[in-house]
């Protein structure tokens, strides 16, 4: 693979707050890399620096092999940014918004018309061609916002929690659009508080804590670092007894968000788990595969529990 974005030992302070502390990351061309971590860990700071909305104190950033510091305003033409807050003109029509931003990026009249028509079709916006953006639902506004971020064919698409402010149905629609971009080879750097979103969309994930990356890899690589092949979520009036029984059985025990989780050495049926915990006043048991949620909790912790759906 060819590296699209290379960040090496990046540092950023806001007063006495060291937000980025030796942050390093690579995004390869054609991959979707998810940057995950609790609030305040520095995710959005990284994206704002890459988009040249913030300066940085130390480190090196290469965008398509060129130092970001030497690209100046040229870097902005290489990056498309879509955040959870739509940066659109509500009194304009969808195509008028696209034309406006295409002109800002310097597209010729011919290219503008071709690109606007292409994106209006690709994002199914024709049905709302005569609807002012301010009258669109939040999901359709975000769909248009994503199209705007792509108007100039950026080398890197940056998505900063793109589905955070939309309902579940709109989120699913946006996931399908992002999957289409991924499958067509678009290079994407994504932040999200939805672990299921990252697991579904990302080819690789980097986990952040306190301004640095603590683990990274594909979802299977990260879930392989969880010391269990399945997870039993248990409710009991005597959690201490359940924990002791699980430890006697050699099952690692985790407690997250007031929930007891037993990491099983191999998948077991409900009856097998209930029998193994007999006498511990278990009131409910459910069995789940190991997902990115378990990897996140294992490697980052739940100081700020992220959404799993």
Protein Blocks (a to p, Z undefined) as FASTA:
>chain_A
ZZfbdcehiacdehjacfbgoiacdddehiacdddddehilpmmmmmmmnopaccfbdcd
deehiafklnmmmlmmmpccddfbdcddfkbcfklmmmmmmmmnopafklmmmmmmmmmm
mnopmmmmmgcfklpcfklmmmmmmmmmmmnopabdcdehkllmpcfklmmmmmmmmmmm
mmnopacddddfbfklmmmmpmbdcddeehiafbgcdfklmmmmpgcfbdcddddfblml
mmmmmmmnopacddeehiacdddfbdcdfklmmmmmgoilpabdcdddddfklmmmmmno
pmbccdfZZ
